[in-house]
């Protein structure tokens, strides 16, 4: 599992800002660029981290995309 996550880091780096933008648009965890509480900021970081890795690991199974990521 560690090897898979390590191999996906370039894709995570390339995609994390897009996922962060989408998360900021969600009303339940975003809405504004500034987090009013530390808990909300931690939740944003965790959601972005998990969602980005999930998307990249799924996309790495597509042969054409795998060459890029």
N, C-alpha and C positions, 0 to 999 in steps of 0.2 A: 504494500500500500504506500509506503514511504517513497518508493521509486516512482510510482505513478504520480504522486503529488509533486515530487521534485521535477519530473519531466513536464509538468503542466505549468510551471511557474512563468514562463514567457507569455503564454496565453492569458494567465491571470493578470500579469502586469499590463498587457495590452487591453484587457477588457474591464478592469475594475472601475475605471472612471465612468464608463457607460452604465455599469450596474449601479454605481453610486448616484448617478443622475436619475435613474429610474426610481431608486429608493427614496430620494428626496421628493419625488413627485407623489409618493404614496401618503395619504392623509394620516394613517395610523402610526407612522414612524418618521415621517418627513414633514413636508409643508413649508418649512423654512430651512435656510442653510445653517442656521445657528441652532444647536441643541439646547433646549432650556434646562435639561438635567443631565447629569453624568450617566444615569441609567439609559437615557435615550441615545446618548452618544455611543455607549457600549453596544446597545442593541443594533444601531446602524452599522457599526464596524463588523459585528458578528454576522449580520444579514448579508452585507456586501461580501465578506470573506467566504461564507458558505455558498451563497448563490453563484459567485464568480467561479469558484472551483467546480461546482456542479455543472454549470454550463460548459466550461472548458473540458471537463472530463467526458461529457457526452459528445461534444463536437470532435474530440480527438478520435472517436470511433469511426468518423466519416473519412474515408481514404483521402479525398482531395483536401479536406481541411487539415487533416493530420500532418500533411507536408508543411503547412503554414505554422501550426501551433507546435 
